[in-house]
């Protein structure tokens, strides 16, 4: 304790040292200095840095939780995209098959119409050609 008194006394400005003797150091002043040194967070820069590190660690942990949640959402989205791609391939196959069916239906219809026109022409033109021939 004596060493602390002496160190304190030496830290005072010279005018202040002459004004009070070592035995007359005010208790309030010593009390405020002792309180300052009793709380290491006020003085210790390492403690302050540790507190900041703890805050950053908490923030990083929160961010990691968010990323993990985002990863799950991304996996779900990827699964839905793959399902949609499979459905699109099925739709494409069915569309090509339907296109082929419609092509042949139209061809049959065109062949029938051409055949009807040829029959009508034969029915109309044969008697006319026979009459004038």
C-alpha positions in Angstrom: 0.0 0.0 0.0 2.9 2.3 0.8 4.3 1.8 -2.7 0.9 2.8 -4.1 0.9 6.0 -2.0 4.4 6.9 -3.2 3.7 6.2 -6.8 0.5 8.4 -6.5 2.5 11.1 -4.8 5.1 11.1 -7.5 2.4 11.3 -10.2 1.0 14.6 -8.9 2.3 17.8 -10.3 5.0 19.5 -8.3 2.8 22.3 -7.1 0.3 19.8 -5.8 3.0 17.8 -4.1 4.1 20.9 -2.2 0.5 21.7 -1.2 -0.1 18.3 0.5 2.2 16.0 2.3 2.3 12.2 1.7 0.2 11.8 4.9 -2.5 14.2 3.8 -3.6 12.6 0.5 -7.3 13.1 0.2 -9.3 9.9 0.6 -11.8 10.9 -2.1 -8.9 11.2 -4.6 -7.4 7.9 -3.6 -10.9 6.3 -3.7 -11.6 7.5 -7.3 -8.2 6.2 -8.4 -8.7 2.9 -6.6 -12.1 2.5 -8.3 -10.5 3.2 -11.6 -7.9 0.5 -11.1 -10.4 -2.0 -9.6 -12.3 -2.1 -12.9 -9.9 -3.6 -15.4 -12.3 -3.0 -18.3 -11.6 0.7 -17.9 -7.9 0.4 -18.2 -7.1 -2.9 -19.9 -7.1 -2.5 -23.7 -6.9 -6.2 -24.0 -10.1 -6.6 -22.1 -11.7 -4.0 -24.4 -10.4 -5.9 -27.4 -11.7 -9.2 -26.0 -15.2 -7.7 -25.6 -15.1 -6.5 -29.2 -14.0 -10.0 -30.3 -16.9 -11.6 -28.3 -19.3 -9.2 -30.1 -17.9 -10.1 -33.4 -18.0 -13.9 -32.6 -21.7 -13.5 -31.7 -22.3 -11.7 -35.0 -20.5 -14.3 -37.0 -22.4 -17.1 -35.3 -25.7 -15.3 -36.2 -24.4 -14.9 -39.8 -23.5 -18.6 -40.0 -27.0 -19.6 -38.8 -28.5 -17.3 -41.5 -26.2 -18.9 -44.2 -27.2 -22.4 -43.0 -30.8 -21.4 -43.4 -30.1 -19.9 -46.8 -28.3 -23.1 -47.8 -31.4 -25.1 -46.9 -33.6 -22.8 -49.0 -31.1 -23.0 -51.9 -31.3 -26.8 -51.7 -35.1 -26.7 -51.8 -35.0 -24.3 -54.7 -32.5 -26.5 -56.5 -34.7 -29.6 -56.0 -37.8 -27.7 -57.3 -35.7 -26.5 -60.4 -34.7 -30.1 -61.1 -38.3 -31.3 -60.8 -39.4 -28.5 -63.2 -36.6 -29.5 -65.7 -37.8 -33.1 -65.6 -41.4 -32.0 -66.1 -40.3 -29.8 -69.0 -38.6 -32.7 -70.7 -41.7 -34.8 -70.4 -43.8 -31.9 -71.8 -41.4 -31.5 -74.7 -41.7 -35.3 -75.5 -45.5 -35.2 -75.3 -45.6 -32.0 -77.5 -43.5 -33.6 -80.2 -45.7 -36.7 -80.2 -48.8 -34.6 -80.5 -47.3 -32.6 -83.3 -46.6 -35.8 -85.2 -50.2 -37.0 -84.7 -51.6 -33.7 -85.8 -49.4 -33.7 -88.9 -50.7 -37.1 -90.0 -54.3 -36.1 -89.3 -53.8 -33.1 -91.5 -52.2 -35.2 -94.2 -55.1 -37.6 -94.2 -57.6 -34.7 -94.4 -55.6 -33.2 -97.3 -55.5 -36.6 -99.1 -59.3 -37.0 -98.6 -60.0 -33.5 -99.9 -57.8 -34.0 -103.0 -59.4 -37.4 -103.7 -62.9 -35.9 -103.4 -61.9 -33.1 -105.8 -60.5 -35.6 -108.3 -63.7 -37.7 -108.1 -65.8 -34.6 -108.6 -63.7 -33.6 -111.6 -63.9 -37.0 -113.1 -67.6 -37.2 -112.6 -68.1 -33.8 -114.2 -65.5 -33.9 -116.9 -65.8 -37.4 -118.2 -69.4 -37.0 -119.5 -68.5 -33.6 -121.0 -65.4 -35.0 -122.8 -67.3 -38.1 -124.0 -70.1 -35.9 -125.4 -67.7 -33.7 -127.4 -65.2 -36.3 -128.4 
